[in-house]
Amino acid sequence: MVSNIYRYISRLSMLALLVAMYSCTPLSCFDETEAFVKASFYSNDTKKLQAPDSLTMYGINRESSPLYNKSVKIQPAYLPLNSSDERCSLIVRINGINDTLDIRYTSYPHLISKECGVTFYHNIDTIIHTSNIIDYIFVSKGTITTINEENLRIFY
């Protein structure tokens, strides 16, 4: 009988210790921590959303590591920006036709939360592009954050 009580007390003590240990553990980060440019594709004829049949996108001189490689019906495309740089130059191939896209921007740190830490947000300054298939690009929201909202409209 006495040994059962000691076993019960030791199990209860072990459970209390585990609860105390886990209650002191910091919370996990469940927030988005990367700020990507969200670029949606539109038909220049209808002015409505229209995903390309094929999208290939990679940094200039970075053909071996594409962001998208003959991807089908991508809507929107997520483009990473480097916080230690001020421009991003890409080759954009829509339905087999190449254009270049040069995004110039500034970056600044933003605290997401204690659990998630800091990320970098960006402000688009200028966009320059060739016009082989891309007719024009409209900046719908120039501040690039972790919020899931359209930043660019690419009309082709």
N, C-alpha and C positions, 0 to 999 in steps of 0.2 A: 504494500500500500504506500509506504513511504517513498519507495523508488519510483512509483508512478507519479507522485506529486513532484519529485525532483525532475523527472522527465518532462512533465507538463510545464513546470516553471522554466526549464532550460529552453524548451521550444518556444514558449511565449517570449522569453528574453531575446532569442535569436530573431524572431519575427519583428519585435520592437526595434532591434538594431538595424535590420534590413530596411524597415520603413523610415527610420531616421536617416540612413545613408542616402536613400533615393530622394527624400524630401529636400536634401541639401544640394542635389545635383542641378546644375543650371538647365533651364528649359532648352529644347532644341529649336532650331530656326526653321520655321515653316514658310517664311516669306520668300518672294523672288529676290535674288541677290544680283542678277546681271541686268544691266540696262542695254537692251538691243534696239537698234533702229527697226521699226516695224514698217515695211514697205508693201503696200497693196498695189495690185495691178488692175488697170482699168482699160477698157476699150476706148480708143480715141474717137471712134465713130459714134458709139452709143452713150459714152460717158458713164457706163455702168461697170461694176466689178466684173473682171474677166481674167481668170487665172490663165497663164500661158500653158500651151500644150507641153512645152518643154522649157525648163529653166536650168541654166548652168551659170554659176557665179563663183568667181575666185579673185583673190588679190592679184594685182599686176605682179608678174614674175613669181607667182605662187600657184601655177597650174597643177602642181602635184598634190595640193591640199585644198580642193574646192569646198566652198560652203554648200553649194548645191551642184549636183552632177546629173544632168539630163533628168531632173526631177519633174514629175508630172503633177499638174494642177496645184502648185504651191500658192497658198493665199493665207496670210501674208508671208513675205520672206523676212527672216530675222537676220540682221546684219550687226556683227560686233564692231565696236569702236575701241581703239587702244587709248587708254587715258594718258599715256606718256607721249602721244603723238597729237598732231593737230590736223591731220588729213588722212583720209582713207580712199585709196584708188582701187577700183574694181573693174573687172571685165564682166559684163552682163550679157549673156547669150539667151535671147528670147526667141523661141521657135527657130533656132539655128542661125540667127542673125546677131552679130556682135555689136555692142556699144561699150563705151567706157563711161564710168561714173566716178566722179571725184567729189567727195564730201569733205568740206572743211568745217571744223568745229572747235569748240573749247570745252574743257572738262573741269569738273569741280567735285570734291568729295561730298558724300551725303551719308549721314548715319541712318541706317535702316532701323536697328534696334540693338539693345545690349546683346541679345542672343545671336543676331545675324551679323553684327559689325557694320563696317563701312563699305560702300560701293562708290562708283563714280557715275555721276549724271553728266550729260553733255548738252550743249546748245549748238545747233546747226547755224553756221555763219553763211556758207555759200555752197551751192551745188552746181557743178559744171558737168555736162554730159555731151556725148556725140549723139547724132540723130539718124542713125541707120534704121532702127526700128522704134526707138523711144522718141515720141513726139515732144513731150514735155514732162516735167516733174513738178508737182505742186507740194509744197511743204505744208501739211495740214496741222502739224504740231511740231515746232522747232526744238522743244525741250525733250530730250531723250531720258526717260525714267524707267523704273521697273514696272510701271503701270501698263497693262495690256491695252494700248490704244494706238491707233494708226498715226505714224509720223510723216510718211511720204506716200504720195499717190503717183505712181508711174503710169503714164498714158502711152500706149503703144498701138 
